[in-house]
Amino acid sequence: MNHIDSAKLRREGLRWLILLALNNARPIGAHESVVLSAANSIYPDATPLELRREIDYLANRDLVKIRKDPSGPWFADLTRFGTDVAEYSVDCEPGIARPAKYW
């Protein structure tokens, strides 16, 4: 019996999408609303809380830096290691749905 964990696939896919959005926002990073707009292009029902949860996960893995504005919004940017993962310069550990490099 083949069981697909769709919640896990979604989390991991969202993490990869966040890395790509922040890679395109370099060198200044991006406000969470911009990243959420990118996430909504693939996951139309993605919520701000879900996005923050995955950005926090990526920050705990030292892939993303978060600046939390005292008034509420978050601002995120890639670390050097996050950039290397987004650019396929280093291996990607499990937890992020980075597609295999085919080129």
N, CA, C and O atoms as a MOPAC input file, in Angstrom:
PM7 MOZYME 1SCF
protein

 N      0.84600 1    -1.17900 1     0.00000 1
 C      0.00000 1     0.00000 1     0.00000 1
 C      0.88700 1     1.23700 1     0.00000 1
 O      1.81300 1     1.34000 1     0.80400 1
 N      0.61400 1     2.14900 1    -0.87600 1
 C      1.41200 1     3.35400 1    -1.02200 1
 C      0.67700 1     4.53200 1    -0.39800 1
 O     -0.39100 1     4.92900 1    -0.86200 1
 N      1.26500 1     5.08900 1     0.66700 1
 C      0.64100 1     6.20400 1     1.35900 1
 C      1.41600 1     7.48000 1     1.04900 1
 O      2.63000 1     7.53200 1     1.24700 1
 N      0.73700 1     8.48600 1     0.57400 1
 C      1.37200 1     9.76200 1     0.26900 1
 C      0.98800 1    10.75200 1     1.35600 1
 O     -0.19300 1    10.99100 1     1.60600 1
 N      1.99900 1    11.32700 1     1.99900 1
 C      1.77100 1    12.32100 1     3.03900 1
 C      1.69200 1    13.69600 1     2.36800 1
 O      2.70900 1    14.36500 1     2.18300 1
 N      0.49800 1    14.09900 1     2.01400 1
 C      0.33100 1    15.34900 1     1.26000 1
 C      0.71600 1    16.57800 1     2.07900 1
 O      1.18300 1    17.56700 1     1.51600 1
 N      0.52800 1    16.53300 1     3.39600 1
 C      0.91900 1    17.67400 1     4.23700 1
 C      2.43600 1    17.85500 1     4.22300 1
 O      2.93600 1    18.97900 1     4.17700 1
 N      3.15700 1    16.74600 1     4.26300 1
 C      4.61300 1    16.81900 1     4.21700 1
 C      5.08000 1    17.33700 1     2.86000 1
 O      5.98100 1    18.17300 1     2.79000 1
 N      4.47700 1    16.84700 1     1.79200 1
 C      4.83700 1    17.32700 1     0.45400 1
 C      4.58800 1    18.81900 1     0.32200 1
 O      5.37600 1    19.53700 1    -0.29400 1
 N      3.50000 1    19.27900 1     0.89800 1
 C      3.17200 1    20.70400 1     0.83300 1
 C      4.19400 1    21.53000 1     1.59900 1
 O      4.68700 1    22.53700 1     1.09100 1
 N      4.51900 1    21.10400 1     2.83400 1
 C      5.50600 1    21.84000 1     3.63900 1
 C      6.84100 1    21.92900 1     2.90800 1
 O      7.43900 1    23.00100 1     2.81500 1
 N      7.29100 1    20.81500 1     2.40200 1
 C      8.59900 1    20.77800 1     1.74700 1
 C      8.59100 1    21.57700 1     0.43300 1
 O      9.57700 1    22.22800 1     0.08800 1
 N      7.48600 1    21.51900 1    -0.27700 1
 C      7.36700 1    22.30600 1    -1.50100 1
 C      7.33300 1    23.80000 1    -1.20800 1
 O      7.92000 1    24.60200 1    -1.93300 1
 N      6.64500 1    24.15700 1    -0.14600 1
 C      6.56900 1    25.56500 1     0.24600 1
 C      7.94800 1    26.07500 1     0.66200 1
 O      8.30500 1    27.21400 1     0.36000 1
 N      8.71000 1    25.25300 1     1.34200 1
 C     10.06700 1    25.65700 1     1.75000 1
 C     10.94000 1    25.92800 1     0.52600 1
 O     11.68000 1    26.91200 1     0.49500 1
 N     10.85500 1    25.07100 1    -0.46700 1
 C     11.63900 1    25.28300 1    -1.68500 1
 C     11.19300 1    26.56600 1    -2.38600 1
 O     12.01800 1    27.33600 1    -2.87800 1
 N      9.90400 1    26.78200 1    -2.42600 1
 C      9.38200 1    27.99200 1    -3.05600 1
 C      9.84600 1    29.25400 1    -2.32400 1
 O     10.14400 1    30.26500 1    -2.96000 1
 N      9.90700 1    29.19800 1    -1.01100 1
 C     10.41000 1    30.33100 1    -0.22000 1
 C     11.87000 1    30.60500 1    -0.56300 1
 O     12.26500 1    31.75700 1    -0.74100 1
 N     12.66400 1    29.54900 1    -0.65500 1
 C     14.07700 1    29.73900 1    -1.00800 1
 C     14.21600 1    30.37500 1    -2.38900 1
 O     15.03800 1    31.27000 1    -2.58600 1
 N     13.41100 1    29.91100 1    -3.34300 1
 C     13.47400 1    30.49300 1    -4.68700 1
 C     13.04700 1    31.95400 1    -4.69500 1
 O     13.67200 1    32.78400 1    -5.35500 1
 N     11.98900 1    32.26700 1    -3.96500 1
 C     11.51400 1    33.66100 1    -3.91000 1
 C     12.58200 1    34.56000 1    -3.29600 1
 O     12.83900 1    35.66000 1    -3.78700 1
 N     13.19900 1    34.08200 1    -2.22100 1
 C     14.22700 1    34.89700 1    -1.57000 1
 C     15.49300 1    34.97600 1    -2.41600 1
 O     16.20900 1    35.97700 1    -2.36600 1
 N     15.77400 1    33.94400 1    -3.18100 1
 C     16.93200 1    34.00000 1    -4.08400 1
 C     16.70500 1    35.06200 1    -5.16000 1
 O     17.63800 1    35.76200 1    -5.55400 1
 N     15.47500 1    35.17600 1    -5.62700 1
 C     15.16700 1    36.21500 1    -6.61900 1
 C     15.11400 1    37.60100 1    -6.01000 1
 O     15.21000 1    38.59500 1    -6.73000 1
 N     14.96500 1    37.68400 1    -4.70800 1
 C     14.89500 1    38.98200 1    -4.02700 1
 C     16.27300 1    39.47500 1    -3.58400 1
 O     16.39700 1    40.56500 1    -3.02700 1
 N     17.30000 1    38.67500 1    -3.83200 1
 C     18.64100 1    39.09000 1    -3.41300 1
 C     19.08100 1    40.32700 1    -4.17100 1
 O     18.68500 1    40.46800 1    -5.32800 1
 N     19.85000 1    41.21300 1    -3.62500 1
 C     20.52400 1    41.13400 1    -2.33600 1
 C     19.76900 1    41.79300 1    -1.18800 1
 O     20.31700 1    41.92300 1    -0.09300 1
 N     18.54100 1    42.20800 1    -1.40900 1
 C     17.87900 1    42.96100 1    -0.34100 1
 C     16.90800 1    42.12300 1     0.48300 1
 O     16.46500 1    42.57900 1     1.53700 1
 N     16.56100 1    40.91300 1     0.04300 1
 C     15.59000 1    40.10900 1     0.77600 1
 C     14.17300 1    40.53500 1     0.44600 1
 O     13.95200 1    41.30500 1    -0.48800 1
 N     13.20900 1    40.03600 1     1.21200 1
 C     11.81600 1    40.32800 1     0.87500 1
 C     10.93900 1    40.36800 1     2.11400 1
 O     11.17000 1    39.65600 1     3.09100 1
 N      9.93000 1    41.21800 1     2.04300 1
 C      8.88200 1    41.28600 1     3.05100 1
 C      8.04600 1    40.00600 1     2.93700 1
 O      7.89500 1    39.45400 1     1.84700 1
 N      7.51600 1    39.54600 1     4.04400 1
 C      6.76500 1    38.29600 1     4.02500 1
 C      5.56600 1    38.33600 1     3.06800 1
 O      5.18100 1    37.29700 1     2.53300 1
 N      4.98200 1    39.48700 1     2.84700 1
 C      3.82800 1    39.56500 1     1.94500 1
 C      4.23800 1    39.27200 1     0.50100 1
 O      3.45700 1    38.71400 1    -0.27000 1
 N      5.45400 1    39.64600 1     0.14500 1
 C      5.95100 1    39.35500 1    -1.20300 1
 C      6.17400 1    37.85200 1    -1.35200 1
 O      5.82800 1    37.26100 1    -2.37500 1
 N      6.75100 1    37.24700 1    -0.32900 1
 C      6.98700 1    35.80200 1    -0.36600 1
 C      5.65200 1    35.05700 1    -0.37500 1
 O      5.50800 1    34.04300 1    -1.05900 1
 N      4.68500 1    35.55700 1     0.37800 1
 C      3.36100 1    34.92600 1     0.39400 1
 C      2.69700 1    35.01900 1    -0.98400 1
 O      2.02300 1    34.08300 1    -1.41400 1
 N      2.88600 1    36.13200 1    -1.66500 1
 C      2.33500 1    36.25900 1    -3.02500 1
 C      2.93300 1    35.20800 1    -3.95000 1
 O      2.22800 1    34.61100 1    -4.76500 1
 N      4.24200 1    34.98600 1    -3.81900 1
 C      4.88400 1    33.94800 1    -4.62600 1
 C      4.34700 1    32.57000 1    -4.23900 1
 O      4.08700 1    31.73400 1    -5.10400 1
 N      4.18700 1    32.34300 1    -2.95500 1
 C      3.68400 1    31.04200 1    -2.48700 1
 C      2.25200 1    30.80500 1    -2.96600 1
 O      1.87900 1    29.67900 1    -3.29500 1
 N      1.45500 1    31.87200 1    -3.00400 1
 C      0.07100 1    31.73200 1    -3.43900 1
 C     -0.04400 1    31.38800 1    -4.93000 1
 O     -1.09800 1    30.94000 1    -5.38200 1
 N      1.01400 1    31.59100 1    -5.67900 1
 C      0.96500 1    31.21800 1    -7.09900 1
 C      0.93400 1    29.69800 1    -7.25800 1
 O      0.39500 1    29.18700 1    -8.24000 1
 N      1.50400 1    28.98600 1    -6.30700 1
 C      1.50000 1    27.51900 1    -6.35100 1
 C      0.50200 1    26.94500 1    -5.35600 1
 O     -0.19100 1    25.97100 1    -5.64900 1
 N      0.43400 1    27.55100 1    -4.18900 1
 C     -0.47800 1    27.10200 1    -3.13300 1
 C     -1.44300 1    28.25200 1    -2.83600 1
 O     -1.19800 1    29.04000 1    -1.92200 1
 N     -2.53200 1    28.35500 1    -3.59300 1
 C     -3.43800 1    29.51100 1    -3.43700 1
 C     -4.02600 1    29.66000 1    -2.03900 1
 O     -4.43800 1    30.75500 1    -1.65400 1
 N     -4.06900 1    28.57400 1    -1.27900 1
 C     -4.64200 1    28.65300 1     0.05500 1
 C     -3.58300 1    28.79100 1     1.14900 1
 O     -3.90200 1    28.65500 1     2.33000 1
 N     -2.32600 1    29.05900 1     0.77800 1
 C     -1.27400 1    29.24800 1     1.78200 1
 C     -1.60500 1    30.45600 1     2.65200 1
 O     -2.04100 1    31.49300 1     2.15200 1
 N     -1.39600 1    30.31400 1     3.94200 1
 C     -1.73600 1    31.37800 1     4.88800 1
 C     -0.46400 1    32.04800 1     5.40500 1
 O      0.62300 1    31.47600 1     5.32400 1
 N     -0.60300 1    33.25700 1     5.93600 1
 C      0.56900 1    33.91800 1     6.53200 1
 C      1.18200 1    33.10000 1     7.66800 1
 O      2.40500 1    33.07200 1     7.81100 1
 N      0.36400 1    32.44200 1     8.47000 1
 C      0.88500 1    31.62300 1     9.56300 1
 C      1.68000 1    30.43700 1     9.02900 1
 O      2.74700 1    30.11100 1     9.54800 1
 N      1.15700 1    29.80300 1     8.00000 1
 C      1.85600 1    28.67300 1     7.38500 1
 C      3.19600 1    29.12900 1     6.81100 1
 O      4.20800 1    28.44100 1     6.95500 1
 N      3.19600 1    30.28100 1     6.16500 1
 C      4.42600 1    30.82000 1     5.60100 1
 C      5.44300 1    31.10200 1     6.70000 1
 O      6.61400 1    30.74400 1     6.57100 1
 N      5.00400 1    31.73800 1     7.77200 1
 C      5.92200 1    32.04000 1     8.87200 1
 C      6.49100 1    30.76900 1     9.48900 1
 O      7.66600 1    30.71900 1     9.85100 1
 N      5.66100 1    29.75200 1     9.60700 1
 C      6.12800 1    28.48400 1    10.17500 1
 C      7.26900 1    27.91000 1     9.32200 1
 O      8.26100 1    27.42000 1     9.86000 1
 N      7.12400 1    27.97300 1     8.00800 1
 C      8.16400 1    27.40800 1     7.12700 1
 C      9.38100 1    28.32800 1     7.03600 1
 O     10.50500 1    27.84200 1     6.91300 1
 N      9.18100 1    29.62700 1     7.09300 1
 C     10.33800 1    30.53800 1     7.13000 1
 C     11.12500 1    30.30400 1     8.41700 1
 O     12.35600 1    30.30400 1     8.40300 1
 N     10.42600 1    30.10800 1     9.51600 1
 C     11.08600 1    29.82800 1    10.79500 1
 C     11.86500 1    28.51800 1    10.72800 1
 O     12.97500 1    28.42400 1    11.25100 1
 N     11.28600 1    27.51600 1    10.08700 1
 C     11.98800 1    26.23600 1     9.90100 1
 C     13.28600 1    26.46600 1     9.13200 1
 O     14.33900 1    25.95400 1     9.51300 1
 N     13.20700 1    27.23400 1     8.05400 1
 C     14.40600 1    27.49800 1     7.24700 1
 C     15.43300 1    28.31400 1     8.02600 1
 O     16.63700 1    28.13300 1     7.84000 1
 N     14.97600 1    29.19700 1     8.88400 1
 C     15.90400 1    29.96800 1     9.72800 1
 C     16.59500 1    29.05200 1    10.73200 1
 O     17.78000 1    29.23100 1    11.01600 1
 N     15.87500 1    28.08000 1    11.26900 1
 C     16.48900 1    27.13500 1    12.20300 1
 C     17.53100 1    26.26200 1    11.52600 1
 O     18.41800 1    25.72300 1    12.18900 1
 N     17.43100 1    26.12000 1    10.22300 1
 C     18.44200 1    25.36000 1     9.46700 1
 C     19.52600 1    26.27900 1     8.89900 1
 O     20.34700 1    25.84300 1     8.09200 1
 N     19.53100 1    27.54100 1     9.31500 1
 C     20.52900 1    28.53400 1     8.89500 1
 C     20.52200 1    28.78300 1     7.39200 1
 O     21.55700 1    29.07400 1     6.79300 1
 N     19.33200 1    28.66300 1     6.78800 1
 C     19.20200 1    28.95600 1     5.36400 1
 C     18.64600 1    30.35400 1     5.12500 1
 O     18.83100 1    30.93800 1     4.05700 1
 N     17.96100 1    30.88200 1     6.14100 1
 C     17.27400 1    32.16800 1     6.01800 1
 C     17.53300 1    32.99600 1     7.28100 1
 O     17.60300 1    32.46800 1     8.39100 1
 N     17.67200 1    34.30600 1     7.07600 1
 C     17.73700 1    35.24200 1     8.19800 1
 C     16.37900 1    35.93100 1     8.27700 1
 O     15.81200 1    36.31900 1     7.25600 1
 N     15.87000 1    36.07800 1     9.47500 1
 C     14.57200 1    36.73900 1     9.66900 1
 C     14.79000 1    38.01000 1    10.46400 1
 O     15.51300 1    38.02600 1    11.46100 1
 N     14.15600 1    39.06600 1    10.00800 1
 C     14.10300 1    40.29900 1    10.79400 1
 C     12.63100 1    40.52900 1    11.11800 1
 O     11.81200 1    40.74600 1    10.22400 1
 N     12.30900 1    40.47900 1    12.40200 1
 C     10.91700 1    40.62300 1    12.83200 1
 C     10.69300 1    42.06000 1    13.25300 1
 O     11.24100 1    42.52500 1    14.25300 1
 N      9.88100 1    42.75200 1    12.47900 1
 C      9.57600 1    44.13900 1    12.77500 1
 C      8.73200 1    44.21000 1    14.04900 1
 O      7.80600 1    43.41600 1    14.21100 1
 N      9.03200 1    45.14000 1    14.95100 1
 C      8.24600 1    45.23200 1    16.19000 1
 C      6.74700 1    45.45200 1    15.95100 1
 O      5.93100 1    45.11100 1    16.80800 1
 N      6.38000 1    46.01400 1    14.80600 1
 C      4.95900 1    46.23800 1    14.52600 1
 C      4.28400 1    44.99500 1    13.94400 1
 O      3.07400 1    45.00600 1    13.71500 1
 N      5.05800 1    43.90700 1    13.69900 1
 C      4.43500 1    42.66400 1    13.26700 1
 C      5.03400 1    41.98000 1    12.07100 1
 O      5.33900 1    40.79000 1    12.15000 1
 N      5.22400 1    42.68200 1    10.94100 1
 C      5.66900 1    41.98500 1     9.73300 1
 C      7.08000 1    41.41100 1     9.86200 1
 O      7.90800 1    41.90100 1    10.63100 1
 N      7.32300 1    40.36300 1     9.08700 1
 C      8.64700 1    39.74700 1     9.01200 1
 C      9.28600 1    40.12800 1     7.68600 1
 O      8.61600 1    40.37300 1     6.68300 1
 N     10.60600 1    40.16700 1     7.72700 1
 C     11.42100 1    40.41500 1     6.54300 1
 C     12.45600 1    39.30400 1     6.50000 1
 O     13.12000 1    39.04500 1     7.50400 1
 N     12.60700 1    38.64800 1     5.36700 1
 C     13.51100 1    37.49800 1     5.28800 1
 C     14.52900 1    37.68300 1     4.17200 1
 O     14.27300 1    38.34800 1     3.16800 1
 N     15.67900 1    37.07900 1     4.37700 1
 C     16.74700 1    37.10300 1     3.38300 1
 C     17.51200 1    35.78800 1     3.47800 1
 O     17.54100 1    35.16100 1     4.53700 1
 N     18.12500 1    35.37100 1     2.39000 1
 C     18.89600 1    34.13700 1     2.39700 1
 C     20.24000 1    34.34600 1     3.07100 1
 O     20.83900 1    35.41800 1     2.98900 1
 N     20.69500 1    33.30300 1     3.73400 1
 C     22.07000 1    33.28800 1     4.21900 1
 C     22.95700 1    32.81700 1     3.07600 1
 O     22.46700 1    32.46700 1     2.00300 1
 N     24.25300 1    32.81200 1     3.31100 1
 C     25.16900 1    32.30600 1     2.28100 1
 C     24.83800 1    30.84500 1     1.97000 1
 O     24.83900 1    30.43500 1     0.80900 1
 N     24.55700 1    30.06700 1     3.01300 1
 C     24.22700 1    28.66200 1     2.81400 1
 C     22.88400 1    28.51500 1     2.08400 1
 O     22.73700 1    27.63300 1     1.23800 1
 N     21.92500 1    29.35600 1     2.39700 1
 C     20.63500 1    29.31900 1     1.70200 1
 C     20.78300 1    29.62200 1     0.22200 1
 O     20.11100 1    29.01900 1    -0.61600 1
 N     21.65700 1    30.55100 1    -0.09200 1
 C     21.92900 1    30.86800 1    -1.49100 1
 C     22.56600 1    29.66900 1    -2.19200 1
 O     22.22000 1    29.35500 1    -3.33100 1
 N     23.49100 1    29.00600 1    -1.51300 1
 C     24.13800 1    27.82500 1    -2.10200 1
 C     23.12400 1    26.71100 1    -2.35800 1
 O     23.20800 1    26.02500 1    -3.37700 1
 N     22.17500 1    26.52400 1    -1.45500 1
 C     21.13200 1    25.50400 1    -1.66500 1
 C     20.25800 1    25.90100 1    -2.84700 1
 O     19.94700 1    25.06100 1    -3.69100 1
 N     19.85700 1    27.16400 1    -2.92100 1
 C     18.99500 1    27.62200 1    -4.01300 1
 C     19.69200 1    27.53400 1    -5.36800 1
 O     19.04600 1    27.33800 1    -6.39800 1
 N     21.00400 1    27.67900 1    -5.35500 1
 C     21.76200 1    27.65100 1    -6.61400 1
 C     22.37500 1    26.28100 1    -6.90100 1
 O     23.18700 1    26.15200 1    -7.81800 1
 N     22.00700 1    25.27500 1    -6.14500 1
 C     22.48700 1    23.90600 1    -6.34200 1
 C     23.99500 1    23.78900 1    -6.17600 1
 O     24.61400 1    22.91300 1    -6.78000 1
 N     24.59000 1    24.64700 1    -5.37800 1
 C     26.03400 1    24.57900 1    -5.16100 1
 C     26.40300 1    23.57400 1    -4.08200 1
 O     27.53800 1    23.10100 1    -4.03600 1
 N     25.44900 1    23.24400 1    -3.21000 1
 C     25.67500 1    22.27200 1    -2.13700 1
 C     24.51300 1    21.28700 1    -2.13500 1
 O     23.46600 1    21.53100 1    -2.73500 1
 N     24.72400 1    20.16600 1    -1.44400 1
 C     23.64500 1    19.19100 1    -1.30300 1
 C     22.52400 1    19.76000 1    -0.45000 1
 O     22.74400 1    20.61600 1     0.40600 1
 N     21.34000 1    19.27600 1    -0.69600 1
 C     20.16500 1    19.71000 1     0.07000 1
 C     19.70800 1    18.54000 1     0.93500 1
 O     19.37000 1    17.47100 1     0.42700 1
 N     19.70300 1    18.75500 1     2.22600 1
 C     19.27000 1    17.70800 1     3.13800 1
 C     17.74500 1    17.57000 1     3.08200 1
 O     17.05100 1    18.47300 1     2.61500 1
 N     17.23000 1    16.42700 1     3.56600 1
 C     15.77200 1    16.22600 1     3.55100 1
 C     15.03400 1    17.34800 1     4.28500 1
 O     15.57400 1    17.99700 1     5.18100 1
 N     13.79200 1    17.54900 1     3.87500 1
 C     12.95700 1    18.58100 1     4.48800 1
 C     12.63000 1    19.70200 1     3.53300 1
 O     11.78300 1    20.54700 1     3.82200 1
 N     13.29900 1    19.71200 1     2.39300 1
 C     13.06600 1    20.73100 1     1.37000 1
 C     12.90200 1    20.00000 1     0.04000 1
 O     13.72200 1    19.15400 1    -0.31400 1
 N     11.85000 1    20.32600 1    -0.68700 1
 C     11.54200 1    19.61600 1    -1.93400 1
 C     12.27600 1    20.23600 1    -3.11600 1
 O     11.65600 1    20.64600 1    -4.09800 1
 N     13.60100 1    20.30100 1    -3.01500 1
 C     14.36700 1    20.81900 1    -4.14900 1
 C     14.38700 1    19.74800 1    -5.23500 1
 O     14.78400 1    18.61200 1    -4.97400 1
 N     13.96500 1    20.09300 1    -6.44600 1
 C     13.98600 1    19.10500 1    -7.53600 1
 C     15.42300 1    18.71100 1    -7.86600 1
 O     16.36200 1    19.46800 1    -7.61800 1
 N     15.57300 1    17.52900 1    -8.42200 1
 C     16.89900 1    17.07200 1    -8.84300 1
 C     17.39500 1    17.95000 1    -9.98400 1
 O     16.62200 1    18.37500 1   -10.84400 1
 N     18.67100 1    18.20600 1    -9.97600 1
 C     19.25800 1    19.01500 1   -11.04100 1
 C     19.36400 1    18.15200 1   -12.30000 1
 O     19.97300 1    17.08300 1   -12.26500 1
 N     18.79100 1    18.59500 1   -13.38500 1
 C     18.78900 1    17.81200 1   -14.61600 1
 C     19.61900 1    18.45300 1   -15.72200 1
 O     19.73300 1    17.87700 1   -16.80400 1
 N     20.19400 1    19.61000 1   -15.48600 1
 C     20.98500 1    20.28000 1   -16.50900 1
 C     22.45300 1    20.19200 1   -16.19900 1
 O     23.27600 1    20.70500 1   -16.95800 1

